[in-house]
Amino acid sequence: MTCVLAGAAAAAEPVKIGFITTLSTPAGYIGEDLRDGFLLAVKQGGGKLGGIPVELVVEDDGLKPANAKQAADRLVQSGVRLYTGVNFSNVLAAVVPSVTKAGYFYVSANPGPSIFAGEKCDPNYFVASYQNDAYHTAGGVAANELGFKRVVALAPNYQAGRDAIAGFKRTFKGELLAEVYTKLDQSDFSVEIARIRSLAPDAIYQFHPGGAGINFAKQYGNAGLGKSIPMVMPGFSMDARMLSATGSASEGFYTTGIWSVAMDNPASQKFVQDFKSAYGRIPTDYAMQAYDTAQWIASGLKAAGGELAKADAFRTALRKADFQSLRGKFALNTNQHPIQDLYLMRIEKGADGELAPKVVRKIVSDDRDSYAANCKMPS
């Protein structure tokens, strides 16, 4: 009887999920949206995912890989078997090896750096969002379709930034006048904007998330280039929070992405309303991805009965990707990264007078990243 009761008590213990993310620094709003999107799914489940009680253990990495690694190592030592939440690729690169080396699971709600999509893929590493190149290869397709022949590309000099320009170059058929690499925490872009003006491209392609992206868009608009040199960028370079902060500077810019608040599928519309009701703001792509991540994890926890020690059952369930994604279609490639559609959007005023990305058309169907061919996934 004692063993049965002890077992029942143990089963009632919530599954701890290590949620390491950036909550401080100007990029902290990204971590907030990731956390809140995930928590919305948990709240809707009555504190459970897939019927299994869960507990989020939130750690602020301060956008420092060393901080994130220390947090991951500490949580791994305490026996936490499941992780998500990191929002920058350089931070993710410091966290994932600690998790997977211990035999535990990481499900990325945002970054999908190339290093883990190819030769360093791992059976316990899954990506709910995208492989980093995806938005950018779509950006090259968008630039081609929009008729831009001469382009300047800009991105921060870190893993995701280098992936961004590499992805854009892979599909852009015109002349790339310059590759400009900025600092990850840069706030003044006057030198870069002066160079753009002197090169006089048909358009620019730029990737700057968070605070850096807000500053870049404002300064670009203030310099008078917004009307004369169009901008193409991934959706996370002008998300809902960034739109609010930049005012009218981004009107007419083009974005690429997997989702928009304007998506007309019922599940997405309900999520947008539920998020606004819960948090008083419009959800970003980050919030959507985190919500999807939680639903995907829920399918795995349900299959494993909440016992992450049953790694094979949890892994097999995640590989099935049997959940309703807010973006619509969602399947898994052999490297455990998404196969999904991407869209071209234009930032326009809606009926309410507010700027939002309006879907122009689908530009990529069933996108698969090129690194999967180099992934020899162990069973």
Protein Blocks (a to p, Z undefined) as FASTA:
>chain_A
ZZmmmmmmmmmpccdddddddfehjklmmmmmmmmmmmmmmmmnnopahhiacdddddde
klpaklmmmmmmmmmmnopabdehiabfklmmmmmmmmmmnopacddfkbacfklmmmmg
cfkbccfkbgfklmmmmmmmmmmmnopabdcddddddfklmmmmmmmmmmmcbdcfbacd
ddfkbcbfklmmmmmmmnopabdcdddehjllmmmmmmmmmnopmmmmccdddfklocfk
lmmmnommlgoiacddfbdfkbcbfklmmmmmmmmmmnopacdfklmmmmmmmmmmmmmm
mmnnopaklmmlmmmmmmnopacdfklpadddfkopacdddddddddddfkopacdddfb
dcbghiacfklmmpccdZZ
